[in-house]
Amino acid sequence: MNPNAIAFKWALPFSAAFHRPSALLIHRRSGCCSVPFHAASSTVMWSKGSRVLVTRCISAKTTDSFEPDRTREDAFVLAQEVERKDIDVLKILRGANSIIPHVVLASTVLALVYPPSFTWFTNRYYAPALGFLMFAVGVNSSPKDFIEAIKRPDVIAVGYVGQFIIKPLLGYIFGTISVSTFDLPTSLGAGIMLVSCVSGAQLSNYATFLTDPPMAPLSIVMTSLSTATAVFVTPMLSLLLIGKKLPVDVKGMMSSIMQIVVAPIAAGLLLNRFFPRFCSAIQPFLPPLSVFVTALCVGSPLAMNIGAIISPFGIAIVLLIFGFHAASFMSGYSLTGMVFQKSADVKALQRTISFETGMQSSLLALALANKFFQDPLVGVPAAISVVLMSLMGFALVMIWSKRKQQMHFHGISIRN
């Protein structure tokens, strides 16, 4: 034996010996009980029990040769830890959408307590903010998703019926109740009816994206269709319900659709198609930014219209608008369930059309009220609707998302 060699031996459990890298190497090379090394000797001796006696005689030169292996192993473990931390960070960023309802509630409280925290976010920032949310949807979609959405005209038709037939009827009912039962001024009843005449809100698309991502393109198609045709339908509905025909700026409406919906989604789709690496790099950061933008879109209208909410008619209007939106959400959900009860994705369709029916462009109603009515009370229901619509919509996002998670967790088979 080499006089410069270092001798050591130890006893290991049988299973442990074959889980050590060195023992695995010995077993593969020989299958014998005694294995010689190049510069040293090593012996594996079987014991009668369930333990293995491993005896090694390794020269000083050989021990030095093992150091790089330890370094490589340490580096590999360190790389795994760094990669795990990166994955955790990405998971946190991507999961930011799950806290949107809580952020919306916090922004509501902050807007009520300290309105200046949101009043800087004026109407001129609202369209770009909604455009950013649509861009986030586009980045996470593909042209195929929108093609598949267009191939479902029956679903689009039901969404349109909910938007421009059921919702205006509900608006007329609640507007009439406000005057006949609550003895509110006629202008407030007209304001409730006006809210029911406008097209769907882009926030409904984002709410659908958070709850049922595959349904987001379908929601976008429905909202775009209602917005495009609102230039003709809204004036007719306002004449029918209120008795006053409100001209809608066709050019301005088309420009709004292009800026808020078409251009951002097209940009997201093109990036996803031609620059996938860039999309993969920015995707983790879109959810937290979307949470921030959504909080601004909810808190700003509340802060700027705080006077309408604390007005003498504020509590009554809040209750009536809440009832109107609740009835709209439930009507869209129930109608879809009856029409598509045999569809495999009936629950997802119900949630999508519920958002489409219950959330509308209250800012458009507010703009129409301020422009075409001399009485400022007509705009009060629209101002309150902006806030309640957002709060109720994202509350449903939280409820439905949590319910889906619980059912999947318990292994319940559902038609989603």
C-alpha positions as CSV (number, residue, x, y, z in Angstrom):
1,M,0.0,0.0,0.0
2,N,1.1,3.5,-0.7
3,P,2.8,4.8,2.5
4,N,1.4,8.4,1.8
5,A,-2.1,7.1,1.6
6,I,-4.8,8.0,4.1
7,A,-6.9,5.1,5.4
8,F,-10.4,5.5,6.8
9,K,-13.5,3.3,7.0
10,W,-17.1,3.7,8.1
11,A,-20.3,1.7,8.3
12,L,-23.4,2.7,6.4
13,P,-26.9,1.4,6.2
14,F,-27.3,-0.8,3.1
15,S,-29.7,1.6,1.4
16,A,-27.5,4.7,2.2
17,A,-24.4,3.1,0.7
18,F,-26.1,2.8,-2.6
19,H,-27.5,6.3,-2.5
20,R,-24.1,7.9,-2.1
21,P,-22.6,9.0,-5.4
22,S,-19.3,7.2,-4.8
23,A,-21.1,3.9,-3.8
24,L,-23.2,4.1,-7.0
25,L,-20.1,4.6,-9.0
26,I,-18.4,1.6,-7.4
27,H,-21.4,-0.6,-8.0
28,R,-21.7,0.3,-11.6
29,R,-18.0,-0.2,-12.5
30,S,-17.6,-3.6,-11.0
31,G,-20.6,-5.3,-9.4
32,C,-17.9,-6.9,-7.2
33,C,-17.1,-6.4,-3.6
34,S,-13.6,-5.1,-4.0
35,V,-12.7,-2.3,-6.5
36,P,-9.2,-0.8,-7.1
37,F,-8.7,2.9,-7.9
38,H,-6.0,4.4,-10.1
39,A,-4.0,6.0,-7.3
40,A,-5.5,4.3,-4.4
41,S,-7.4,1.3,-3.2
42,S,-10.9,1.0,-2.0
43,T,-12.7,-2.1,-0.6
44,V,-16.4,-2.7,-0.1
45,M,-17.0,-5.6,2.3
46,W,-20.5,-7.1,2.9
47,S,-21.5,-7.6,6.4
48,K,-24.0,-10.2,7.6
49,G,-26.5,-7.6,8.7
50,S,-28.2,-4.9,6.7
51,R,-25.2,-2.6,6.9
52,V,-22.2,-2.3,4.5
53,L,-18.7,-1.8,5.7
54,V,-16.9,0.6,3.4
55,T,-13.1,0.7,3.7
56,R,-11.1,3.2,1.6
57,C,-7.4,3.8,1.2
58,I,-7.0,7.0,-0.7
59,S,-3.7,8.8,-1.5
60,A,-3.2,12.5,-0.8
61,K,-3.2,13.1,-4.6
62,T,-6.5,11.3,-5.0
63,T,-8.2,13.3,-2.2
64,D,-7.2,16.5,-4.0
65,S,-8.9,15.2,-7.1
66,F,-12.2,15.0,-5.3
67,E,-12.3,18.7,-4.4
68,P,-13.5,19.9,-7.9
69,D,-16.4,17.4,-7.7
70,R,-17.5,19.0,-4.4
71,T,-17.2,22.4,-6.0
72,R,-19.3,21.4,-8.9
73,E,-21.9,19.9,-6.6
74,D,-22.0,23.0,-4.5
75,A,-22.3,25.2,-7.6
76,F,-25.2,23.0,-8.9
77,V,-27.0,23.2,-5.6
78,L,-26.5,27.0,-5.5
79,A,-27.8,27.3,-9.1
80,Q,-30.9,25.2,-8.1
81,E,-31.6,27.6,-5.2
82,V,-31.2,30.7,-7.4
83,E,-33.5,29.1,-10.0
84,R,-36.0,28.3,-7.3
85,K,-36.0,31.8,-6.0
86,D,-36.5,33.1,-9.5
87,I,-39.5,30.8,-10.0
88,D,-40.9,32.0,-6.7
89,V,-40.6,35.6,-7.7
90,L,-42.2,34.9,-11.1
91,K,-45.0,33.0,-9.3
92,I,-45.6,36.0,-7.0
93,L,-45.6,38.5,-10.0
94,R,-48.0,36.3,-12.0
95,G,-50.2,35.7,-9.0
96,A,-50.7,39.4,-8.4
97,N,-54.1,39.3,-10.2
98,S,-55.5,37.3,-7.3
99,I,-55.3,40.3,-5.0
100,I,-57.2,42.6,-7.4
101,P,-60.5,42.5,-5.3
102,H,-58.6,43.5,-2.2
103,V,-56.8,46.3,-4.0
104,V,-60.0,47.6,-5.4
105,L,-61.5,47.6,-1.9
106,A,-58.5,49.4,-0.5
107,S,-58.5,52.0,-3.3
108,T,-62.2,52.6,-2.6
109,V,-61.5,53.3,1.0
110,L,-58.6,55.5,0.2
111,A,-60.6,57.5,-2.3
112,L,-63.3,58.0,0.3
113,V,-60.9,59.0,3.1
114,Y,-58.4,61.0,1.0
115,P,-59.8,61.9,-2.5
116,P,-56.7,63.8,-3.6
117,S,-54.9,60.5,-3.8
118,F,-56.8,59.8,-7.0
119,T,-58.1,63.1,-8.3
120,W,-54.8,63.6,-10.3
121,F,-55.9,60.6,-12.5
122,T,-58.2,62.5,-14.7
123,N,-60.4,61.3,-17.6
124,R,-57.6,61.9,-20.1
125,Y,-55.6,59.0,-18.5
126,Y,-58.6,56.6,-18.4
127,A,-58.5,55.6,-22.1
128,P,-54.7,54.8,-22.0
129,A,-55.2,52.9,-18.8
130,L,-58.0,50.7,-20.3
131,G,-55.8,50.3,-23.4
132,F,-53.0,48.9,-21.2
133,L,-55.4,46.3,-19.7
134,M,-56.4,45.3,-23.2
135,F,-52.7,45.0,-24.2
136,A,-52.2,42.6,-21.2
137,V,-55.0,40.5,-22.5
138,G,-53.6,40.6,-26.1
139,V,-50.1,39.5,-24.9
140,N,-51.7,36.4,-23.3
141,S,-53.8,35.5,-26.3
142,S,-53.4,34.5,-29.9
143,P,-55.2,35.2,-33.1
144,K,-56.6,31.7,-33.0
145,D,-58.5,32.6,-29.8
146,F,-60.3,35.5,-31.5
147,I,-61.1,33.4,-34.6
148,E,-62.6,30.7,-32.3
149,A,-64.6,33.5,-30.5
150,I,-66.1,34.8,-33.8
151,K,-67.2,31.2,-34.6
152,R,-69.7,31.4,-31.7
153,P,-72.4,33.7,-33.0
154,D,-75.0,32.3,-30.8
155,V,-73.0,33.3,-27.7
156,I,-72.4,36.7,-29.1
157,A,-76.1,37.1,-29.8
158,V,-77.1,36.2,-26.3
159,G,-74.5,38.7,-24.9
160,Y,-76.0,41.4,-27.2
161,V,-79.5,40.6,-26.0
162,G,-78.4,41.0,-22.4
163,Q,-76.6,44.2,-23.2
164,F,-79.2,46.1,-25.2
165,I,-82.6,44.4,-24.3
166,I,-82.5,43.0,-20.8
167,K,-80.3,45.8,-19.3
168,P,-82.4,48.7,-20.7
169,L,-85.6,47.0,-19.4
170,L,-84.0,46.8,-15.9
171,G,-82.9,50.4,-16.2
172,Y,-86.4,51.5,-17.1
173,I,-87.8,49.5,-14.1
174,F,-85.3,50.9,-11.6
175,G,-85.7,54.4,-13.0
176,T,-89.4,54.3,-12.6
177,I,-89.1,52.9,-9.1
178,S,-86.8,55.8,-8.1
179,V,-89.5,58.3,-9.0
180,S,-92.6,56.5,-8.0
181,T,-91.4,54.7,-4.8
182,F,-88.5,56.8,-3.6
183,D,-90.0,60.1,-4.6
184,L,-86.7,61.2,-6.2
185,P,-86.5,63.9,-8.9
186,T,-87.3,62.8,-12.4
187,S,-83.8,63.8,-13.5
188,L,-82.3,61.0,-11.3
189,G,-84.7,58.5,-12.8
190,A,-83.6,59.6,-16.3
191,G,-80.0,59.2,-15.2
192,I,-80.6,55.6,-14.2
193,M,-82.2,54.8,-17.5
194,L,-79.3,56.5,-19.4
195,V,-76.8,54.2,-17.6
196,S,-78.7,51.2,-19.0
197,C,-78.6,52.5,-22.6
198,V,-74.8,52.6,-23.1
199,S,-72.5,49.8,-24.3
200,G,-70.4,47.3,-22.4
201,A,-67.3,48.3,-20.4
202,Q,-63.8,47.2,-21.2
203,L,-63.3,46.4,-17.6
204,S,-65.7,43.4,-18.2
205,N,-63.1,42.0,-20.6
206,Y,-60.4,42.2,-17.9
207,A,-62.7,40.7,-15.3
208,T,-63.4,37.8,-17.7
209,F,-59.7,37.4,-18.3
210,L,-59.0,37.1,-14.6
211,T,-61.8,34.5,-14.1
212,D,-61.8,32.5,-17.3
213,P,-58.8,33.5,-19.5
214,P,-59.9,31.4,-22.5
215,M,-63.2,33.4,-22.6
216,A,-61.4,36.8,-22.8
217,P,-61.4,37.0,-26.6
218,L,-65.1,36.2,-26.7
219,S,-65.8,39.0,-24.2
220,I,-63.7,41.4,-26.2
221,V,-65.7,40.6,-29.4
222,M,-69.0,41.1,-27.6
223,T,-67.9,44.4,-26.0
224,S,-66.5,45.7,-29.3
225,L,-69.7,44.9,-31.1
226,S,-71.9,46.6,-28.5
227,T,-69.6,49.7,-28.5
228,A,-69.6,49.9,-32.3
229,T,-73.3,49.7,-32.6
230,A,-74.0,51.9,-29.6
231,V,-73.7,54.9,-32.0
232,F,-77.1,53.9,-33.3
233,V,-78.6,51.9,-30.5
234,T,-78.0,54.3,-27.6
235,P,-79.8,57.3,-29.2
236,M,-82.8,55.1,-30.0
237,L,-82.9,53.6,-26.5
238,S,-82.6,57.0,-24.9
239,L,-85.4,58.3,-27.1
240,L,-87.6,55.3,-26.2
241,L,-86.9,55.3,-22.4
242,I,-86.2,59.0,-21.6
243,G,-88.0,60.7,-24.4
244,K,-84.8,62.5,-25.6
245,K,-82.6,61.4,-28.5
246,L,-79.0,61.8,-27.5
247,P,-76.7,62.0,-30.6
248,V,-73.5,60.0,-30.1
249,D,-70.3,61.1,-31.8
250,V,-69.8,58.3,-34.4
251,K,-66.3,59.4,-35.2
252,G,-65.4,59.7,-31.6
253,M,-66.8,56.3,-30.7
254,M,-64.9,54.6,-33.5
255,S,-61.7,56.4,-32.5
256,S,-62.3,55.2,-28.9
257,I,-62.7,51.6,-30.0
258,M,-59.5,51.8,-32.0
259,Q,-57.5,53.4,-29.1
260,I,-58.8,51.3,-26.3
261,V,-59.5,47.9,-27.8
262,V,-58.2,47.2,-31.4
263,A,-54.7,48.8,-31.3
264,P,-53.6,47.5,-27.8
265,I,-54.8,44.0,-28.5
266,A,-53.3,43.9,-31.9
267,A,-50.0,45.1,-30.4
268,G,-50.1,42.4,-27.8
269,L,-50.9,39.7,-30.4
270,L,-48.1,40.9,-32.7
271,L,-45.5,40.9,-29.9
272,N,-46.6,37.4,-28.9
273,R,-46.3,36.2,-32.5
274,F,-43.0,37.8,-33.6
275,F,-41.2,38.5,-30.3
276,P,-42.0,35.6,-28.0
277,R,-38.9,36.0,-25.9
278,F,-39.7,39.7,-25.3
279,C,-43.3,38.7,-24.3
280,S,-42.0,36.0,-22.0
281,A,-39.8,38.6,-20.3
282,I,-42.5,41.2,-19.7
283,Q,-45.4,38.8,-18.9
284,P,-44.5,38.4,-15.2
285,F,-44.6,42.2,-14.7
286,L,-48.0,42.7,-16.4
287,P,-50.2,41.4,-13.6
288,P,-48.9,43.8,-10.8
289,L,-49.0,46.7,-13.3
290,S,-52.6,45.7,-14.2
291,V,-53.5,45.6,-10.5
292,F,-52.2,49.2,-10.1
293,V,-54.0,50.4,-13.2
294,T,-57.2,48.8,-12.1
295,A,-57.0,50.4,-8.7
296,L,-56.6,53.8,-10.4
297,C,-59.6,53.2,-12.7
298,V,-61.8,52.4,-9.7
299,G,-60.5,55.0,-7.2
300,S,-60.4,57.9,-9.6
301,P,-64.1,58.1,-10.6
302,L,-65.0,57.7,-6.9
303,A,-62.7,60.5,-5.8
304,M,-63.9,62.9,-8.5
305,N,-67.6,62.2,-7.9
306,I,-67.5,62.0,-4.1
307,G,-69.9,64.9,-4.0
308,A,-72.6,63.0,-5.8
309,I,-72.3,60.1,-3.3
310,I,-72.6,62.2,-0.2
311,S,-75.5,64.3,-1.7
312,P,-78.9,64.3,-0.2
313,F,-80.0,61.6,-2.7
314,G,-76.7,59.7,-2.5
315,I,-77.9,56.8,-0.3
316,A,-81.1,56.2,-2.2
317,I,-79.2,56.3,-5.6
318,V,-76.5,53.9,-4.3
319,L,-79.2,51.4,-3.3
320,L,-81.0,51.7,-6.6
321,I,-77.8,51.5,-8.7
322,F,-76.7,48.5,-6.7
323,G,-80.0,46.8,-7.3
324,F,-79.8,47.6,-11.0
325,H,-76.3,46.1,-11.4
326,A,-77.1,43.1,-9.2
327,A,-80.2,42.4,-11.4
328,S,-78.1,42.8,-14.5
329,F,-75.4,40.4,-13.3
330,M,-78.0,37.8,-12.3
331,S,-80.0,38.2,-15.5
332,G,-77.0,37.6,-17.8
333,Y,-76.0,34.6,-15.7
334,S,-79.5,33.1,-15.7
335,L,-80.2,33.8,-19.4
336,T,-76.9,32.1,-20.5
337,G,-77.6,29.1,-18.2
338,M,-81.0,28.6,-19.8
339,V,-79.8,28.9,-23.4
340,F,-76.6,26.9,-23.1
341,Q,-77.5,24.5,-20.4
342,K,-76.1,21.6,-22.5
343,S,-72.9,23.3,-23.4
344,A,-69.7,21.8,-22.0
345,D,-68.4,25.2,-20.9
346,V,-71.8,26.6,-19.7
347,K,-70.4,27.9,-16.4
348,A,-67.6,29.9,-18.1
349,L,-70.2,31.3,-20.5
350,Q,-72.5,32.3,-17.7
351,R,-69.7,34.2,-15.9
352,T,-68.6,35.9,-19.2
353,I,-72.0,37.1,-20.2
354,S,-72.8,38.0,-16.6
355,F,-69.8,40.4,-16.7
356,E,-70.9,41.7,-20.1
357,T,-74.4,42.4,-18.9
358,G,-73.6,43.8,-15.5
359,M,-70.7,46.1,-16.4
360,Q,-71.2,48.9,-18.9
361,S,-69.5,52.1,-20.0
362,S,-70.9,54.4,-17.2
363,L,-68.3,57.0,-18.1
364,L,-70.0,57.3,-21.5
365,A,-73.3,57.8,-19.7
366,L,-71.7,60.4,-17.5
367,A,-70.3,62.3,-20.5
368,L,-73.6,62.2,-22.3
369,A,-75.4,63.5,-19.2
370,N,-73.0,66.4,-18.7
371,K,-73.2,67.3,-22.4
372,F,-76.9,67.0,-23.3
373,F,-78.7,67.6,-20.0
374,Q,-78.9,70.9,-18.2
375,D,-79.8,69.3,-14.8
376,P,-76.6,68.1,-13.2
377,L,-78.5,65.4,-11.2
378,V,-78.8,63.3,-14.4
379,G,-75.1,62.5,-14.2
380,V,-75.2,61.4,-10.5
381,P,-76.4,57.8,-11.2
382,A,-73.7,57.4,-13.8
383,A,-71.0,58.7,-11.4
384,I,-72.1,56.2,-8.8
385,S,-72.5,53.4,-11.4
386,V,-68.8,53.7,-12.3
387,V,-67.8,52.8,-8.8
388,L,-70.4,50.2,-7.9
389,M,-70.0,48.4,-11.3
390,S,-66.2,48.0,-10.7
391,L,-66.5,46.9,-7.1
392,M,-69.3,44.4,-7.8
393,G,-67.5,43.1,-10.9
394,F,-64.2,42.4,-9.2
395,A,-66.0,41.1,-6.1
396,L,-67.4,38.4,-8.4
397,V,-64.0,37.8,-9.8
398,M,-62.8,37.0,-6.3
399,I,-65.8,34.8,-5.5
400,W,-65.8,32.8,-8.7
401,S,-62.1,32.4,-8.8
402,K,-62.0,31.1,-5.2
403,R,-64.9,28.8,-5.9
404,K,-63.1,27.3,-9.0
405,Q,-59.9,26.8,-7.0
406,Q,-61.8,25.0,-4.2
407,M,-63.7,22.7,-6.5
408,H,-60.5,21.8,-8.4
409,F,-58.7,21.3,-5.0
410,H,-61.3,18.9,-3.8
411,G,-61.3,17.1,-7.2
412,I,-64.8,17.9,-8.1
413,S,-65.6,17.5,-11.8
414,I,-67.2,20.6,-13.1
415,R,-68.1,21.9,-16.5
416,N,-66.1,25.1,-16.6
